[in-house]
């Protein structure tokens, strides 16, 4: 099993393997992101600042003078109790980076009653024509998060999915380390083809994947990646039984369950131990 570092420029993955607040691990369930532009993953907060993880998906070139073709996003953080804007920052994603897992870092922002409202907007190069693409409430005291009321814009530039099917996932061995399995789909077989985010699955060392069903669009190619250990480590392509000549293809009928995707977790190198003097 080899590390697909050639695709790391596109899937810059820094998945949060766990966020801890007051001794508890906080996780937010992401919506099925078949072709969305932003999907909230998780957050951690001490109620005086907040650290957010979200996935951003390229849809259009907002910077025509930049050869990298970048889509620009604006993150806004509101006090959920009184709608007061308490922080905002901007980020852009190139076509070759998409989907991009963005960690904002620690943002100073203190809501009066512990409730944050997090919004992600797609904007143009002048900061105009905003479209709301994500809206989440986050309670810093309990760590709970839920999708906020309000319409999230549908982008005609993204594929509109009318048919989804299921892929049962099995691993022939156990995960060698705590980490994340990342599911993406594409219309093409090549690593450089545009990929769309589906979901992330947290795995623990020693855990096996047994009949894990992943829902994805009909008739596309499904690809799984594994990022072990802390954020920023290497990422491994989890080949299916059809590799190396083929890529796993999703069924073509709505609601259908495809053939099993059988994969094997990589054998990780042993950690380096520095001898004591």
FENFENMO-V336834 format. One record per backbone hydrogen bond with DSSP energy under -0.5 kcal/mol. CO is the residue of the C=O (numbers start at 1). NH is the residue of the N-H. E is the energy in kcal/mol with one decimal. If there is no record, write none. Layout:
[[CO;NH;E] [CO;NH;E]]
//
This chain:
[[2;237;-0.8] [3;5;-1.7] [4;7;-1.3] [5;8;-1.4] [7;10;-1.2] [7;11;-2.7] [10;12;-1.0] [11;13;-1.5] [12;14;-0.6] [12;101;-1.3] [13;232;-0.6] [15;17;-0.8] [19;26;-2.4] [21;24;-1.8] [24;21;-2.3] [24;26;-0.5] [26;19;-0.5] [28;30;-0.6] [32;34;-1.1] [37;57;-2.6] [39;55;-2.2] [41;28;-0.8] [42;53;-2.8] [44;51;-2.7] [48;109;-1.4] [49;46;-1.1] [49;47;-0.7] [50;107;-2.5] [51;44;-2.0] [52;104;-2.4] [53;41;-2.5] [53;42;-1.6] [54;102;-3.3] [55;39;-1.7] [56;99;-0.5] [56;100;-2.8] [60;62;-0.9] [62;125;-0.5] [63;66;-2.2] [65;67;-0.6] [66;69;-1.9] [68;95;-1.0] [69;95;-1.6] [70;62;-3.0] [70;63;-0.8] [71;93;-2.5] [72;123;-1.9] [73;91;-2.5] [74;76;-0.5] [74;121;-2.9] [75;89;-2.0] [76;119;-2.8] [77;86;-2.8] [77;87;-1.4] [78;80;-0.8] [78;117;-2.2] [79;82;-0.9] [79;83;-2.0] [79;84;-0.6] [84;79;-3.0] [87;77;-3.1] [89;75;-3.3] [91;73;-3.5] [93;71;-3.0] [94;97;-0.8] [94;98;-1.1] [97;12;-0.7] [98;195;-0.6] [100;56;-3.0] [100;102;-0.8] [101;103;-0.5] [102;54;-2.1] [102;104;-0.6] [106;108;-0.5] [107;50;-2.1] [109;111;-0.5] [111;114;-0.5] [114;116;-0.6] [114;140;-2.7] [115;80;-3.0] [116;138;-2.6] [117;78;-2.9] [117;119;-0.5] [118;136;-2.9] [119;76;-2.9] [120;133;-2.9] [120;134;-1.2] [121;74;-2.9] [121;123;-0.6] [122;131;-1.7] [123;72;-0.6] [124;127;-2.0] [128;124;-2.0] [131;122;-2.8] [132;153;-2.3] [134;120;-2.2] [135;148;-1.8] [136;118;-3.6] [137;146;-1.9] [138;116;-3.2] [138;140;-0.7] [139;143;-2.5] [144;139;-2.8] [146;137;-3.1] [151;153;-0.5] [153;155;-0.5] [154;156;-0.6] [155;158;-1.5] [159;161;-0.7] [160;162;-0.6] [163;218;-2.0] [164;255;-3.5] [165;216;-2.0] [166;258;-3.1] [167;214;-2.2] [168;261;-3.3] [169;212;-2.1] [170;263;-2.4] [175;206;-3.3] [178;229;-3.0] [179;203;-2.4] [180;182;-0.5] [180;227;-2.8] [181;201;-2.7] [182;225;-2.3] [183;198;-2.4] [183;199;-1.1] [184;223;-2.7] [185;196;-2.8] [186;221;-2.8] [190;193;-1.3] [194;187;-0.5] [196;185;-2.2] [198;33;-1.8] [199;183;-2.7] [201;181;-2.8] [203;179;-2.5] [204;207;-2.4] [207;175;-3.0] [208;210;-0.7] [209;171;-2.4] [211;213;-0.7] [212;169;-2.2] [212;214;-0.5] [214;167;-2.1] [216;165;-2.8] [217;220;-0.8] [220;222;-0.5] [220;250;-3.3] [221;186;-1.8] [223;184;-2.4] [224;238;-2.8] [225;182;-3.1] [226;228;-0.6] [226;236;-2.7] [227;180;-2.1] [230;233;-1.2] [234;228;-0.5] [235;4;-0.7] [236;226;-2.8] [237;239;-1.2] [238;224;-0.5] [240;243;-1.6] [242;246;-1.9] [248;222;-2.1] [251;219;-2.1] [253;256;-2.0] [256;166;-2.8] [256;258;-0.6] [260;262;-0.9] [261;170;-2.5] [261;263;-0.5] [263;172;-2.6] [266;268;-0.8] [272;274;-0.6] [273;275;-0.6]]
//
